[in-house]
């Protein structure tokens, strides 16, 4: 290992991934679920304020171009699962003034969305949240999404492809290469305004120092962007970029483009093996980890109950309602908060920086994380007892980058 992540003795980072009624397809049918409220602002405000109550680093908000589907690679016609969602960036912007410390990381599709629009949307969120925005760029894995725009086609994955993450990565290799260019263009747009470009001096009539607003003149294989952004540089300079990776090509994307990445090990040995692969990708990329650290999270889909065996029984009931066993790209954990704390600290020793937990049922499993798991980790001295930063970069112990266009000493 080359030390991609911080020392295991540092603070444990903890996040949650919020999606609909929860990550189990039958979650919306559980007692306590609120399916009639899934498109309401109050529902999401309640979830995110609960996550902030638990002192979590950030929440991620899922998004997509087409309706949700039980299949990874194609639409379906099912009517027994949640379908329909709100825009993640707009939702995060609504949630920003309702919260004070927790990071807000919306997902956006980068295959069919212009980099300029992505840049100003996330920068605006960072302004709204006073430095708490992040961004999860996502490639389009379903060819049907292209039909919503009519401008291009993308690879149609087969049923055989989706049985192997490496086959998926190979089929989508060009889309990941394009996504790397998108992130680079967005970062340059974030840098296109220097921090002190706005003067705002009413007495002299000078609002802007035009010499500190720059064209980026990005020329890539897939598109070009002249810039500058219309949005002044945001509090974090560059909001952290978060990605999800299951295979070699996404590891390369994370090494080149991300500030934090979620991986999907099934045990501690798997975590160590994945960390070695990410390390190798970082070495090939030439990334300077001293200047640009990469935080590595492990994803877990969780069902938590205080009583031993209750979570496993709940999963069995959910599976029966769904008509099939739960399947996930990430590992599935059922147990008590104490048992999950044992697992997290054991995996952490492999070199992980933290964990992104996917609550199977909302709000049940989110509350079990914030009011069960978090106090257990605190008792073990493994998690914060208060926020000590006001920005997402601060929570993740990531330095704030200077604008690449600012003149040294200028």
N, C-alpha and C positions, 0 to 999 in steps of 0.2 A: 504493500500500500504506500502511496506517496503522500497521503494526508490531504485528500480532497476536502474533507470536512474539518470542523473544529475538533478540539480534544474532547473525548467522551465525558470528561469530568466537568465540562461547561454546562450552561443551563439547557434543560430539555425544552425544545420548541414543540408546541402543540397547536394544531389547527383542526378545523372541521370543514367537511365538504357538505354543503347544503344542496339538496335537490328535491323539489316537489314535496311529497309527503314522507320521503325517506327513500333509502336505497333498495328496500325490498319491494318488488312489484305489487304486493298485496298490502303495503303499509297503509294505504288510504282507507282500508276497510277495518282497521283496528279501532278498538275503543280509545277515545282520546284524540284520534286523528281528526283533522279539520278540512276535509276535501272541498267543502263549499267555500273555503277562504284562501285557497291556494293562489288565486290571482289578486288578492287584496294586499295593500301595503302593510296593514296591521299585522297580518300573519308573519311576514318576513321581519318586520320590526321586532316582534316578540322573540323570534329565533335569534336574531343577531344580538339583541340586548342581553339575552340569556348567555350567549357565547362570550360576550364582553364581561358579564358577571363572573364567568369562570376564568377570566384573565388570559384567554387564549390569544395567541399571536395574531391569527387572522381567520377569516372564513373565506372559502371559495364558493362562488355562485355559478352553477352550471348553466349552459346555454347551448343552443343548436340552431341550425337553419331550418331543418325540417321537423316534423312532429317526432316525439320520442318513439322509439321502436324497441321491441324485445330483441331484434337482430342488430348486431353491430354495423352491418354493411348494407342494409337495405330497409326500406319502410315496411311496415306491416299494417294489417287491417284490424288489429285487436281493439276491442271496445271495453275490455275488463281491466285495463290499466290506465294510469294517469296519462292524459294527453293534453298538451297545451301548456304554455309557459309565458313568462314576461321577459323582456329584454334585460340581460344581466347588468349591463353598464348603467342603464337608466335606473334600474332597481338600486344598485349600489350608490348612485348619486342621491337617491331619495334617502337611503339609510345613513349617509355620511353625517348630516347634521343631527341625527338622532342618537349618535354614538360619539364617544370622545377619544378612545384609545385603540380599539381593535382594528386590525387591518382588514380592508375590503378588497377582494381579488375576484373580479368578474372574469368569466371565460368569454372569448370572442373567436369567431371563425376568421382565419386569415387567408383562406384560399379564395374566398369570394368577396372580401371586404378590402377597400382601399386603405393602404397604410396611412395616408393623411388623415382620414376619418378616425382610424384607430388611435392615432397619436393624440389628436385633440380631445377625443372622448376620455381617454385615461388621464391625460393631463388635467382636464376639467375636474374629473373625480378627485385627483390629488389636491387640487385647490379647495374643492368642497369639503374634503375630509382633513384639510390642514396637514397633509403629509402621511395619509394612511392608505393610499391606493396601491394596489398591485395589479398585475395583468397576467392572465393565463391565455396565451395564444394557442389555438387548436387548429389542426389541418382538417379538411373535410374528408372523412373516411367513406362517405356514401356518395356514389356517383349520381344518385337521384337529386342531391342538393344542387347540382349544376343546373338542373332544369328550372329551378326557381329564378334563375338569373338569365339564362339563355345566351351567355357570352362564351362559354368554353365547356369542354367535357373533362372529366376526371376518371381515373381507373375504376372499373367495376370489380370489386372484390368478390371472390367466389366463396361458397361454403367451405371449400377445402382451405382457402387462404386463411380464414379466420380461426382455424384450429391451431395456427402457429404464429406467434407474434413476429418472428423473423420473416416469415412470408409476407405478412402485412407490411412490415417496415420496408421490405424490398419493393413491393408493388407501389408504395407511396413515397419512395425515395425522393422523387423530383418535387413532390409537394412539401416535404421537409426542407429541401434545399431552398425552395421558394420562401418558406416560412422563416428561414434564417435571414434571408434578404429583407423580409418584412420587418423583423425585429430590428435589424440594423438601421433601416430607414426610419423607423419610429424613434429609435434612440437618438438618431441625428436630429430629427425634428424636435425632440425634447430639448436637445442642446442648442437649437438654433437661436434661442434667446439667451443671452448671458443673464446672470442673476440680477445685475443692476442695470439692465437695459431701460427699465422704466424710471424716469426721474420724478415725474408728477409734481413739478414745481409751478404752482399757479402764479407766483409772483413774476417769474420770468417767462411764463408761457411755454415752458419746455416740459412736455409729457414723456418724450421718448428720445433716447440716444440711438439714432438710426445706425450708427457704426457698430452697435452691439446686437444687432439683429441680422442673422446671416442666412444666405442661401446655402442649402446643403449639397446641391448638385449630385445627388446619389444616382449612380448608374450601375444597375445590376443586370443579371441575365434575364430577369423576368419583367422588369419595369424600371422606370426612372422617375425620380421625384426631385423637383427643383427646390421647393421650400421657399421661404421659411414657414414655420407654423404660424397660425393666427393666435395661438395661446401662449402667453408668457411662461417662462420657465417655472415649473411647479415647485412646491416646498422640498420635495425629495430630489429635485434635479431630474433623476430618472426613477420612476416608480419601479420596484422590483418585478422582474419577469419570472413567472412560475410555470413549470411545465410538468407533464406526466409522461413517464417513459417506461416501456416494457421490453425494449429490444435495442439492437446495436445502433440503428439509424436515429431513433429518438435520444439515445445516450449522446450521440454526436451532436444532435441539435442542442441538448442541454449544455454540453461542454462549450459550444460556440455562442449560445444565445441567452442562456438562462442565468438568473441569480439564485434560484432554488428549484429543485426538481423532486418530484415524488416518484418513487419506484415501488415495485410490488413483490417483495419477497414473501415466501411462505413460511420461512423459519430463519433462525439466526444464521445458519450456514448459507442459506440462500442470500441473506442480506450481505454477508461478507463477499460472496461471489459477485453480486451485482456491484458492490462498491469497487471491487477490483476492475470491473468492466468500465465503470464511469471514470475511474482514475486513468485507465488507458486512453479513453476518449479525450480526457483533459490534456494528457501529455501530447497526443497527436495534434490537438488544436493549437498548442503553443500558448495556452492561457496562463497568465501570471496570477496564481492564486493569492499571492500576497496583496496584489492590487485589486483583484476581482475574486473574492471567495465564492464558492459554490456550496450552498446549504442543501443537504440531502435528507429528505423525509421518506418514511415508509408509509404507504397507504394501507389501511385496514378497514374493512366493513365490520361494524360492531353491533352486537346485541348485548346489553348489560342489564343485569338485575341483581339486587342485593342478596336474594336467596339463591343458594347453590342449586343448579339445575333448572332454574326458572327460565333463563334466557334460551337454553336449548329447547325447552318445551314450547316456548313462544315461537322459536324458529320453525319447529315442526308444524305448529298451527298455521303460521303464515304460509309455509310451503303447501300445506293442504288446501288452503284457500286459493293459492295461485295455481294449483294443479301441477306443480313441478318443483323440484328442489332448487334452491337459490343458487345461481351461478354468478361468479364475479371474476373480473380480471385481477382483483386484489384478494388477499387472504380474508377469510371470514372468521371472526372470533365470537364465541358465545361464552359468557361466564359472568363473574362478579367484578366490580371495580378493582378489588384487590388482586384478583387473578390477572386482570389486564395490566395493572401496574407492574406485576412481576414480569410479564412478557415484554412490556415496553422497555424496562430497564435491562433485561437480558439482551434484547436485540440492540439496544443503544450501545452496549459494550462492543459491538462489532464495528462501530464507527459512525453510526447514523447521528444526525443532528436533531432529529425530531420525528414527529408522526402527524399525518393528516388522517383523521378518523372520519369514516362515513357512517353516520347514524342510520341504522336500518329503518327505524320508525321515528317520525317526528310528531310531537316533541319529546317522546319518551326517552329515546336513547341519547339525545342531546342533553337533556337534564341529568341523565345518569352520568354523562361525562363531566358536566360542570359541577354537579353536587355530590358525585360519588368518586370518580376517578381523580379529579383535580385535588380534593382534600387528601386523598390517599397518597398522591405523589408529593404533596406539600409536607405531609407527616414524615416522609422519607427524605426530605431535603432536596427533592429532585425537580421542583417546579416553583416558580415565583409565588410570592404571597401578595405582591402588589406590582402594578406596572411601574417600570422605571424609565420608560421612554414614551414619547408622544407620537412617534412615527413608526411605520412598518419597518423601514430600514433599521431603525433603532432597536426594535424588538428582535430582529434577525441578526443584529450585530454586523450589519453591512455598512461600509463607509459610503458617504454621499459623494458621488462623482462630480468633478468639475466639468463645466462645459468644454468640449474639445475645441470650440471656436474662440474661447477667451484667450487673449494675448497674455503671455506670461508677464506678470508684474504690471499689467495694464489696468 
